[in-house]
Amino acid sequence: MMIKPNLLIIVASAAFLSALMGCSGDNPVENQIDAVTLQSGEFAVFDFEDTMEQMNDATLERNLSFNEGPFDGSFFRERGQFGRRGPRGPLGDRAMRNGRGNHLGQILPDLNLSDAQLTAIQDLMDSYRASIEEPLQAFRAAIQSILDDARAERQAIIDSVQAGDLTRDEARELIHALNESKRAAIQATPEAEAARALICESKLDLFDAVRNILDADQQATWDAWVGGLDGACFGDDSSNG
């Protein structure tokens, strides 16, 4: 059983941060902390299905693979192919608009945060990112053999095309079937299920910890936002979130 690192840090820090906020005399965040700041990768939240969305299907030209963003930390950075502004980026418009709570930039501008509260949330985000690292790494290691098998099977198909035993259209159909079977095999690994559960738990722990540093009015705004979220982490099994 995997032990989620820094989970206790997220939970235990909430009480301390709540006390800190109660005695803070800081002014609310000024306009210079604009939407770009609050919508940066620093405040991105992760679901396991974000990992599966980074899977690149095999084709006649390439092997089945995963983008490394979820595993090397670049998922949370602002720039790059899958950065905040990228059309396919997990931190782009899709993340800001979805109903799964995958970016705190959806709500932070509405909370009228103090400087101390914003700093506290940044610290909570650091602990949150650390808490999902181990399950993601375990998942990545577990699926390597599946990726290796997929490469070997794809190469056999390519060899058959080159030998004249398959047409390119026939090969494309076989590769499509290969992608489907390997995706199902990846989803069925115990490490995938463990990562899904632990990442969801970390997300909910983060949300509880953020709520605990807010005052009553802010909590009302926060609760209304969270109450409108869907996805598996919020009891909606019909969503992949």
C-alpha positions as CSV (number, residue, x, y, z in Angstrom):
1,M,0.0,0.0,0.0
2,M,1.4,3.4,-1.0
3,I,1.8,6.0,1.7
4,K,0.9,9.4,0.4
5,P,3.7,11.9,1.3
6,N,2.8,15.2,2.9
7,L,-0.9,14.3,3.3
8,L,-0.6,15.0,7.0
9,I,1.1,18.3,6.2
10,I,-2.0,19.5,4.3
11,V,-4.4,18.5,7.0
12,A,-2.3,19.5,10.0
13,S,-1.4,22.9,8.6
14,A,-5.0,24.0,8.2
15,A,-5.6,24.6,11.9
16,F,-2.4,26.7,12.2
17,L,-3.2,28.6,9.1
18,S,-6.7,29.3,10.3
19,A,-5.4,30.8,13.5
20,L,-2.9,32.8,11.5
21,M,-5.6,34.3,9.3
22,G,-7.7,35.2,12.3
23,C,-5.1,37.5,13.7
24,S,-3.8,38.8,10.3
25,G,-4.4,42.5,9.6
26,D,-3.3,42.3,6.0
27,N,-5.4,44.1,3.4
28,P,-7.2,42.1,0.8
29,V,-5.3,41.2,-2.3
30,E,-5.0,44.3,-4.5
31,N,-5.6,44.4,-8.3
32,Q,-2.0,44.0,-9.1
33,I,-2.5,40.3,-8.3
34,D,-4.5,39.8,-11.4
35,A,-6.3,36.9,-13.0
36,V,-3.2,35.8,-14.8
37,T,-1.4,35.3,-11.4
38,L,-4.3,33.5,-9.8
39,Q,-4.9,31.4,-13.0
40,S,-1.2,30.2,-13.3
41,G,-0.1,26.7,-13.0
42,E,0.7,27.3,-9.3
43,F,-3.0,26.9,-8.5
44,A,-3.7,24.0,-10.8
45,V,-5.4,20.9,-9.3
46,F,-5.0,17.4,-10.6
47,D,-7.3,14.5,-11.4
48,F,-6.1,11.1,-12.4
49,E,-7.9,11.4,-15.7
50,D,-5.6,14.3,-16.5
51,T,-2.9,11.7,-16.7
52,M,-4.8,9.6,-19.2
53,E,-5.5,12.6,-21.3
54,Q,-1.7,12.9,-21.7
55,M,-1.6,9.5,-23.5
56,N,-0.6,9.7,-27.2
57,D,-2.1,6.9,-29.2
58,A,0.2,4.9,-31.5
59,T,0.0,5.5,-35.2
60,L,1.9,4.3,-38.2
61,E,4.5,7.0,-37.5
62,R,4.9,6.9,-33.7
63,N,4.7,4.6,-30.7
64,L,2.1,4.8,-27.9
65,S,3.5,7.1,-25.2
66,F,2.6,9.5,-22.4
67,N,3.6,13.2,-22.2
68,E,5.8,13.5,-19.1
69,G,4.0,16.6,-17.7
70,P,2.1,14.8,-15.0
71,F,5.3,13.0,-13.9
72,D,8.0,15.6,-14.1
73,G,6.0,18.6,-12.7
74,S,5.7,20.5,-15.9
75,F,1.9,20.0,-15.8
76,F,1.9,22.8,-13.2
77,R,4.1,25.2,-15.1
78,E,2.8,28.2,-17.0
79,R,4.6,27.8,-20.3
80,G,5.2,25.0,-22.8
81,Q,3.2,22.9,-25.2
82,F,0.7,22.0,-22.6
83,G,1.1,25.2,-20.6
84,R,-1.6,27.4,-19.2
85,R,-2.3,29.2,-22.5
86,G,-1.9,26.1,-24.8
87,P,-5.1,25.1,-26.6
88,R,-4.7,21.6,-25.2
89,G,-3.1,22.7,-22.0
90,P,-4.4,21.3,-18.7
91,L,-4.1,24.9,-17.4
92,G,-5.8,26.4,-20.4
93,D,-9.4,27.4,-21.0
94,R,-10.7,23.9,-20.6
95,A,-9.4,23.6,-17.0
96,M,-10.7,27.1,-16.1
97,R,-14.2,26.3,-17.4
98,N,-14.7,22.7,-16.4
99,G,-16.9,21.8,-13.4
100,R,-14.4,19.5,-11.6
101,G,-12.5,22.1,-9.7
102,N,-9.3,21.5,-11.5
103,H,-8.0,25.0,-11.1
104,L,-8.4,27.3,-8.0
105,G,-8.2,30.2,-10.4
106,Q,-11.9,29.6,-10.9
107,I,-12.7,30.8,-7.4
108,L,-9.7,32.6,-5.9
109,P,-10.5,36.0,-7.6
110,D,-13.9,36.0,-5.9
111,L,-12.6,35.4,-2.3
112,N,-11.0,38.8,-1.7
113,L,-8.0,37.1,-0.1
114,S,-5.6,38.8,2.2
115,D,-1.9,38.6,1.4
116,A,-1.4,36.2,4.3
117,Q,-4.2,34.0,3.0
118,L,-2.8,33.9,-0.5
119,T,0.6,33.0,0.9
120,A,-1.0,30.2,3.0
121,I,-2.8,28.8,-0.1
122,Q,0.5,28.8,-2.0
123,D,2.0,26.7,0.8
124,L,-0.9,24.4,0.7
125,M,-0.5,24.0,-3.0
126,D,3.2,23.0,-2.5
127,S,2.1,20.3,0.0
128,Y,-0.6,19.1,-2.4
129,R,1.7,18.7,-5.3
130,A,4.1,16.7,-3.1
131,S,1.2,14.5,-2.0
132,I,0.4,13.3,-5.5
133,E,4.0,12.7,-6.6
134,E,4.4,9.2,-5.2
135,P,1.1,7.7,-6.6
136,L,1.9,9.2,-10.0
137,Q,5.4,7.8,-10.0
138,A,4.2,4.3,-9.0
139,F,1.6,4.4,-11.8
140,R,4.3,5.5,-14.3
141,A,6.6,2.6,-13.3
142,A,3.7,0.1,-13.4
143,I,2.6,0.9,-17.0
144,Q,6.1,0.8,-18.5
145,S,5.8,-2.9,-19.4
146,I,2.5,-2.1,-21.1
147,L,4.1,0.6,-23.2
148,D,7.0,-1.7,-24.1
149,D,4.5,-4.4,-25.2
150,A,2.6,-1.8,-27.3
151,R,5.8,-0.7,-29.0
152,A,6.7,-4.3,-29.9
153,E,3.2,-5.0,-31.2
154,R,3.2,-1.8,-33.3
155,Q,6.6,-2.7,-34.7
156,A,5.3,-6.1,-35.8
157,I,2.4,-4.4,-37.6
158,I,4.8,-2.0,-39.3
159,D,7.1,-5.0,-40.3
160,S,4.0,-6.7,-41.9
161,V,3.2,-3.5,-43.9
162,Q,6.8,-3.3,-45.1
163,A,6.7,-7.0,-46.0
164,G,3.5,-6.5,-48.1
165,D,1.4,-8.7,-45.8
166,L,-0.8,-5.8,-44.6
167,T,-2.1,-2.7,-46.3
168,R,-1.7,0.6,-44.5
169,D,-5.4,0.8,-43.9
170,E,-5.4,-2.7,-42.4
171,A,-2.4,-1.6,-40.3
172,R,-4.3,1.5,-39.1
173,E,-7.2,-0.7,-37.9
174,L,-4.9,-3.0,-36.0
175,I,-3.1,-0.1,-34.4
176,H,-6.4,1.5,-33.4
177,A,-7.3,-1.8,-31.7
178,L,-3.9,-1.9,-30.1
179,N,-4.5,1.6,-28.6
180,E,-7.9,0.6,-27.2
181,S,-6.6,-2.6,-25.6
182,K,-3.5,-1.0,-24.1
183,R,-5.6,1.9,-22.7
184,A,-7.9,-0.6,-21.1
185,A,-5.0,-2.5,-19.7
186,I,-3.4,0.7,-18.2
187,Q,-6.7,1.7,-16.6
188,A,-7.0,-1.8,-15.1
189,T,-3.7,-1.8,-13.3
190,P,-3.9,-1.7,-9.5
191,E,-1.5,1.3,-9.5
192,A,-4.0,3.2,-11.7
193,E,-6.8,2.5,-9.2
194,A,-4.5,3.4,-6.3
195,A,-3.4,6.6,-8.0
196,R,-7.0,7.6,-8.8
197,A,-8.0,7.2,-5.1
198,L,-5.0,8.9,-3.6
199,I,-5.1,11.8,-6.0
200,C,-8.8,12.3,-5.3
201,E,-8.1,12.2,-1.6
202,S,-5.4,14.8,-1.9
203,K,-7.7,17.0,-3.8
204,L,-10.4,16.9,-1.2
205,D,-7.9,17.4,1.6
206,L,-6.6,20.5,-0.2
207,F,-10.1,21.8,-0.6
208,D,-10.8,21.3,3.2
209,A,-7.5,23.0,4.1
210,V,-8.2,26.0,1.9
211,R,-11.6,26.4,3.4
212,N,-10.2,26.3,6.9
213,I,-8.2,29.5,6.3
214,L,-11.1,31.5,5.0
215,D,-13.4,33.7,7.1
216,A,-17.2,33.1,7.3
217,D,-18.1,35.2,4.2
218,Q,-15.3,33.7,2.2
219,Q,-16.4,30.2,3.2
220,A,-19.9,30.9,2.0
221,T,-18.5,31.8,-1.5
222,W,-16.2,28.8,-1.4
223,D,-19.0,26.4,-0.4
224,A,-21.2,27.6,-3.2
225,W,-18.5,27.0,-5.7
226,V,-17.6,23.5,-4.4
227,G,-21.3,22.6,-4.2
228,G,-21.5,23.2,-7.9
229,L,-18.6,20.9,-8.8
230,D,-19.1,17.4,-10.3
231,G,-16.8,14.5,-11.1
232,A,-15.8,11.4,-9.3
233,C,-14.1,13.2,-6.5
234,F,-17.4,14.8,-5.6
235,G,-19.5,11.6,-5.8
236,D,-20.5,11.9,-9.5
237,D,-19.5,8.5,-11.0
238,S,-20.8,9.5,-14.4
239,S,-17.9,11.8,-14.8
240,N,-14.2,11.0,-15.3
241,G,-13.3,13.9,-13.1
